[in-house]
Amino acid sequence: MSTAIQLIGPKLTQDNCAELVDGACGKSKRQIEEMLAARFEAPAVATVVRKLPCAPVAQPELLPLPAEAARPAARPSREPAPTRPVLAPLASDRFKVQLTVNRELKDKIETATALLRHQVRDGDLATVLERAVDLLIEQQMKNRFACTERPRKRAAEEQKSGSRHIPNEVRRAVVARDGLRCTFRGPDGHRCGETGLLELHHEEAHALGGPPTVENIRMLCQPHNQLMAERDFGPLFMQRARSTLSGECSQR
């Protein structure tokens, strides 16, 4: 609640106090920031690519003179903490993005901007990055879930005995049904909101004869997928399986 007060405090007036407090109740920090941005739009920020100043070099510690031997040693200077990336809402449909990149990525961005100048005449960085992210999403959706605008028309895939392969048409159908979000629900019925580390889970375990069908496959995040595996095979079995897999990976 203290975080909510810090966020809405500067915006409170006698006229909007009740509305903002009610709107902030039960919301996360990100949700409150987006609510405030939709109501109090901030101006767009300028596109800037600049080199950050180098971190100060720590001076070598001098040996004390005999008369100063009793003095406490000076504390070494602390290096500045690394800056965190910023993704802050400016309005309901505009966001500020700020991060620190290395020279290799900066050079790649400049190369991409130059290659797109025939299409993006003003070299707008937001447009260039959006094109790059669109391609990355398209590639990952195709590689992981066989999602493409032009799926190949072919006969239904024959499942080899013992194979864990999930047919492409099943992958696409599961993504269309579940979306890119974990489908696990807790005892209170609340659905997990995780959208990262997603995996295709066999509701009836593959090792127990579960088929790779749309009805038996659903989207789970990695932690909940492991939780379901422990439900089917027990925590001790899964712990041994993960230890074996970790040992095999370390030997490669």
Phi, psi and omega per residue, in radians:
M1 nan -0.587 3.136
S2 -1.102 -0.632 3.099
T3 -1.127 -0.713 3.120
A4 -1.096 -0.707 3.134
I5 -1.136 -0.697 3.121
Q6 -1.115 -0.615 -3.099
L7 -1.325 -0.785 -3.058
I8 -1.547 -0.268 -3.086
G9 -0.911 -0.886 -3.109
P10 -1.118 -0.315 -3.084
K11 -1.723 -0.120 -3.032
L12 -1.274 2.389 2.987
T13 -2.367 3.022 3.110
Q14 -1.106 -0.533 -3.083
D15 -1.367 -0.625 -3.034
N16 -1.883 0.048 -3.039
C17 -0.969 -0.949 -3.085
A18 -1.096 -0.708 -3.103
E19 -1.138 -0.786 -3.106
L20 -1.212 -0.698 3.129
V21 -1.117 -0.780 3.106
D22 -1.106 -0.689 -3.126
G23 -1.194 -0.476 -3.102
A24 -1.505 -0.315 -3.085
C25 -1.100 2.257 3.074
G26 1.329 0.133 -3.106
K27 -1.828 2.691 3.079
S28 -1.347 2.966 3.123
K29 -1.032 -0.781 -3.134
R30 -1.101 -0.712 3.141
Q31 -1.151 -0.657 3.112
I32 -1.183 -0.706 3.113
E33 -1.069 -0.720 3.137
E34 -1.214 -0.621 3.084
M35 -1.098 -0.765 3.138
L36 -1.187 -0.663 -3.140
A37 -1.144 -0.633 3.117
A38 -1.179 -0.551 -3.102
R39 -1.552 -0.656 -3.108
F40 -2.128 1.478 -3.072
E41 -1.172 2.374 3.089
A42 -1.752 2.663 3.132
P43 -1.163 2.687 3.099
A44 -1.116 2.569 3.134
V45 -1.612 2.666 3.137
A46 -1.304 2.552 3.055
T47 -1.358 2.097 -3.059
V48 -2.340 2.284 2.981
V49 -2.192 1.927 -3.082
R50 -2.451 2.761 3.123
K51 -1.466 2.295 3.127
L52 -1.357 2.627 3.084
P53 -1.122 2.555 3.140
C54 -1.176 2.588 3.094
A55 -1.150 2.481 3.134
P56 -1.077 2.404 -3.141
V57 -1.421 2.246 -3.138
A58 -1.171 2.299 3.134
Q59 -1.328 2.477 3.118
P60 -1.135 2.486 -3.116
E61 -1.360 2.189 -3.140
L62 -1.429 2.489 3.090
L63 -1.232 2.355 -3.112
P64 -1.246 2.603 3.018
L65 -1.219 2.783 -3.123
P66 -0.939 -0.689 -3.107
A67 -1.235 -0.310 -3.098
E68 -1.843 0.185 -3.042
A69 -1.080 -0.486 -3.087
A70 -1.402 -0.221 -3.126
R71 -1.228 2.502 3.113
P72 -1.180 2.521 -3.135
A73 -1.172 2.486 -3.138
A74 -1.192 2.489 3.120
R75 -1.248 2.373 3.106
P76 -1.112 2.534 -3.137
S77 -1.187 2.407 -3.126
R78 -1.455 2.428 3.074
E79 -1.313 2.517 3.134
P80 -1.080 2.431 -3.141
A81 -1.132 2.470 3.138
P82 -1.102 2.434 -3.124
T83 -1.319 2.476 3.132
R84 -1.559 2.592 3.074
P85 -1.108 2.612 -3.105
V86 -2.071 2.259 2.998
L87 -2.324 1.561 -2.999
A88 -2.013 2.367 3.118
P89 -1.282 2.371 3.033
L90 -1.793 -0.496 3.097
A91 -2.717 -3.042 -3.096
S92 -1.118 -0.467 -3.093
D93 -2.276 0.332 3.112
R94 -2.359 2.430 -3.081
F95 -2.355 2.624 3.031
K96 -1.690 2.226 3.113
V97 -2.050 2.235 -3.118
Q98 -2.485 2.262 3.120
L99 -2.731 2.889 3.102
T100 -1.874 2.284 -3.107
V101 -2.151 2.836 3.087
N102 -1.513 3.059 -3.068
R103 -1.131 -0.615 -3.108
E104 -1.069 -0.796 3.140
L105 -1.198 -0.666 3.097
K106 -1.046 -0.727 3.120
D107 -1.157 -0.661 3.116
K108 -1.136 -0.688 3.114
I109 -1.108 -0.746 3.129
E110 -1.134 -0.669 3.113
T111 -1.144 -0.770 3.114
A112 -1.088 -0.711 3.116
T113 -1.083 -0.738 3.138
A114 -1.153 -0.695 -3.124
L115 -1.184 -0.449 -3.104
L116 -1.676 0.085 -3.050
R117 -1.088 -0.435 3.077
H118 -1.204 -0.462 -3.128
Q119 -1.802 -0.652 3.111
V120 -1.937 1.481 -2.971
R121 -1.073 -0.623 -3.090
D122 -1.529 0.010 3.117
G123 1.127 0.481 -3.102
D124 -1.009 2.122 -3.046
L125 -1.136 -0.672 -3.135
A126 -1.081 -0.705 3.132
T127 -1.167 -0.722 3.131
V128 -1.101 -0.795 -3.124
L129 -1.157 -0.631 3.125
E130 -1.135 -0.706 3.096
R131 -1.067 -0.746 -3.117
A132 -1.148 -0.752 -3.138
V133 -1.174 -0.646 3.094
D134 -1.027 -0.774 3.135
L135 -1.142 -0.690 -3.142
L136 -1.139 -0.770 3.117
I137 -1.089 -0.774 3.137
E138 -1.048 -0.738 -3.134
Q139 -1.138 -0.806 -3.102
Q140 -1.187 -0.688 3.112
M141 -1.110 -0.616 3.122
K142 -1.268 -0.782 -3.081
N143 -1.207 -0.691 -3.023
R144 -1.584 -0.648 -3.017
F145 -2.184 0.177 3.092
A146 1.018 0.479 -3.138
C147 -1.522 2.098 3.133
T148 -2.620 2.704 -3.136
E149 -1.204 -0.429 -3.125
R150 -2.234 1.311 3.105
P151 -1.129 2.537 -3.123
R152 -1.226 2.381 3.076
K153 -1.558 1.961 3.141
R154 -2.603 2.907 -3.129
A155 -1.117 2.704 3.138
A156 -0.979 2.394 -3.095
E157 -1.214 2.349 3.072
E158 -1.478 2.258 -3.103
Q159 -1.526 2.089 3.095
K160 -1.248 2.565 -3.127
S161 -1.068 2.224 3.110
G162 1.470 -0.060 -3.105
S163 -1.367 2.469 3.086
R164 -1.607 0.026 -3.074
H165 -1.078 2.328 3.075
I166 -1.811 2.115 -3.105
P167 -0.980 2.601 -3.096
N168 -1.052 -0.682 -3.127
E169 -1.156 -0.519 3.076
V170 -1.233 -0.750 3.111
R171 -1.004 -0.810 -3.125
R172 -1.117 -0.717 -3.122
A173 -1.162 -0.665 -3.141
V174 -1.179 -0.735 3.104
V175 -1.099 -0.733 3.132
A176 -1.118 -0.622 -3.116
R177 -1.378 -0.829 -3.017
D178 -1.619 -0.356 -3.034
G179 1.257 3.101 3.136
L180 -1.528 1.143 -3.108
R181 -2.736 2.483 3.137
C182 -1.065 2.435 -3.111
T183 -1.744 0.074 -3.113
F184 -1.136 2.406 3.085
R185 -2.153 2.342 3.125
G186 -1.360 -3.134 3.140
P187 -1.007 -0.482 -3.138
D188 -1.497 0.029 3.133
G189 1.517 -0.036 -3.117
H190 -1.293 2.291 -3.127
R191 -1.490 2.418 3.100
C192 -1.059 2.416 -3.118
G193 -1.715 0.134 -3.065
E194 -1.202 2.340 3.105
T195 -2.059 0.020 3.121
G196 -1.947 2.839 -3.139
L197 0.948 0.753 -3.102
L198 -1.420 2.502 3.140
E199 -2.413 2.707 3.077
L200 -1.560 2.135 -3.010
H201 -1.939 2.353 3.013
H202 -1.447 2.008 3.130
E203 -1.066 -0.839 2.912
E204 -1.649 2.042 -2.960
A205 -0.915 2.477 3.111
H206 -1.023 -0.717 -3.119
A207 -1.149 -0.330 3.127
L208 -1.768 0.221 3.072
G209 1.715 0.145 -3.130
G210 -1.137 2.285 -3.083
P211 -1.446 2.711 3.100
P212 -1.479 1.127 -3.112
T213 -1.937 2.860 3.135
V214 -1.052 -0.637 -3.108
E215 -1.215 -0.472 -3.062
N216 -1.769 -0.095 -3.107
I217 -1.950 2.384 3.035
R218 -2.545 2.884 -3.078
M219 -1.544 2.210 3.065
L220 -2.355 2.634 2.983
C221 -1.325 2.845 -3.054
Q222 -1.010 -0.810 3.121
P223 -1.048 -0.727 -3.132
H224 -1.309 -0.488 3.032
N225 -1.129 -0.738 3.092
Q226 -1.159 -0.638 3.101
L227 -1.088 -0.725 3.115
M228 -1.179 -0.605 3.093
A229 -1.155 -0.674 3.084
E230 -1.170 -0.564 3.069
R231 -1.100 -0.688 -3.065
D232 -1.416 -0.653 -2.988
F233 -2.076 -0.167 3.131
G234 1.673 2.553 -3.109
P235 -1.070 -0.686 -3.076
L236 -1.147 -0.743 3.129
F237 -1.083 -0.771 -3.110
M238 -1.200 -0.602 3.093
Q239 -1.111 -0.744 3.106
R240 -1.151 -0.694 -3.141
A241 -1.114 -0.739 3.126
R242 -1.174 -0.636 3.111
S243 -1.140 -0.720 3.112
T244 -1.118 -0.768 3.141
L245 -1.135 -0.687 3.122
S246 -1.126 -0.684 3.120
G247 -1.156 -0.690 3.113
E248 -1.137 -0.676 -3.140
C249 -1.174 -0.650 -3.103
S250 -1.235 -0.402 -3.132
Q251 -1.486 -0.201 -3.105
R252 -1.415 nan nan
